[in-house]
Amino acid sequence: MTDTPTGTGPQRGPLRGSRGGAVTGRGAPTAIDEVDVRRIEAVCVPLRSLNTEGLLAGLFDGIDGSAELVALVAAYCVLDHAALLIAVDDFDAALAALASLGLEPSALVPSVIVRARLGERYGVRPDLLDVRLTHASLRSDAGAGRTVEIFMVRRTPELPPGLVEQERAFELERHFAMRLPQPNPIIIEGLRWVLRTRAEFHWDGGGYNPHDRAAAGGTSVLYFLRLIPDGSGKIRRERLEVKFFGDYSAITSTHTTTPPAGADLLLGLPRPRAAQGRPGPDATAVVRTGWSPTSWYRAGWYRAGWYVARGMVEARRTAAGRSRLVGRGRRDPADGSGGGWGGRGGGSWPGPGDDPT
């Protein structure tokens, strides 16, 4: 079930409005902020050129047996989309602005899973957040059949201070997504095992959204996170989503056995504020965000902190040429293989804080 490589065809110019700068839409002077326009552009560039094998080769770079892992996962999954979160004042105006960027957005639907993740991350009840998503198709021969999943959080008085700035700076919802065209519980569990034990990914939550592709039975997703020493003493984050249509909440609800790999601690993000209360259950869908209320204080932060501490120590050892992981699933970064990822199919992500242009 591997997809057809798309190659690296020519781009059709940057995603800009006719007047440049922030893109305007109906009823709003600036429907999408200039910084978000650049972030959308940065997501579209690799999406146009990558194929399934190229994406996986970049994600598995540095792991022994990576070629076999690429072939195994590509036999069941296909590259589906790239995703990011932006902030808007008006949903309709933002949709119109996306069309002016050379994208073909679908109708907005509620984003149940990301709304719950934001609620957990910032300690605010999910029902106080208005988050929606669209699947925007690329108008490019090189990116035919590819979409950008754009989550939109509406600016409201209830929005926690600093949410927009921190989400932009650290890109906590940005990811690539693989789709399982023929979901099967045995295959899903097998993919989870391979990504967790062989590809060095940690579990990063998941859920089921009945509104997303409702005609296909809704969408179930699993998120994975890998923290990789980049050879310079820093940690690089790689996020991967595995999605499949249908209600597999019995599986997604168990995708939190191991807490996520401490991205919030690593990046210095705030813990949930007790004054705003813990998020309650979401009545519209079965959602697990990676932080279960019963394990938040009991085990979550302890284990997450351990992962982060281990990653930071290893990053320093790698920078000093004393990695203990050489010969244990990674190639030695000293041979030049430990830099930022660039899939064999082309394209790369800018890092947090980098200029996406």
C-alpha positions, 0 to 999 in steps of 0.5 A: 500500500505504498503511495507513489513518490511525488518527486520534487517538482517546481514550486509555484511561488510563495504563499502570499496575498496579492499585496504581500504582508498579512493576508486579508479576508472578508470582514477582517483587516488581517485575517491571518497574521504575517508570522502565521503566513510564514509558518504555513509556507514553511509547512507547505515546502516539505509537503510538496516534495516529500513522499512516504519513504522520504518522510520516514527516512528522515524521521528514522535517520540515525537508527540502526536498521532504518531502511527496514523500518521505512519499508515496514511502515510504508507497507501499511501507511501513506503520507497524509498531511502536515499540520500546525496551529494558528490563532485567528479572530474570525474563522470565516475570514481566515478560511477566505484568506487561506484560499488566497494563499493558494490552498483549498480549505475544507469546511471547518469542524470542531477540533476535539483532540487539540482543544483538549490538549491545549486545555491540559497544557494551559490548565483551562477547561476545554469548553472555554476554548474555541478550536476548529480545523480545516484540511487545506489541499495544496494547489500544486502538481508536486503536492497533488493529494496532500493537505495541510491540517490547520488548527485554528484557535479563536482569540477570546477573552478566555484564552490563557495569556501567552498561549498564542506566543508559546504555541508559535515559538515551540510549535507544539502541535506541528507534525507530519501525519501518516494515514493507515488506509485499511485500519486493523486493530492488530496492525495498529498495535503492531505499528505502536510497538514498532514506533515505540520500541524500534524507532525510539518514539514516546507516546504523545497522546491521541483521541477520536474526533467524530466531527473530522471526516464524519462520513467515514466514521470520524477520525482516530489518531495516535501521536508520537514524539521523539527527542533527538540530540542534534549534535550541538548540545540541543534537543530536536523534537519530531512529532508524528501522527498515525491516523485512521478513519473510524471509531477506535477509541478503545485503542486511542484511550489506552495510548497514555500508558507511558506519559509523553516525553516531557516536551512541556518540561523541556521547553519550560512551559507552565504547568496547569494553573490550579486556579482555573481548575482541571479540565473536565471530561469532554462529552462530545468524544472520547479523548485522551491527550497524553496527560491522564488526571489520575497520573498527572502528579503521581507519575507523569511529571516524574517520568517525563522529567526523567526522559528530559534529563536523560535526553539533555545529558545525552545531548551534552555527551553527543556534543562532546563526542562521548555519546553512550548511544553509539552502537545501541540504535544510533549512528555516531553523530561524529560521522555527520549523520546527527544533524537536523533531519532532511528526508531523502525525499527532500524538505526539512522543518525549521527549528523552534525560533528559526525564521521559517522563511 
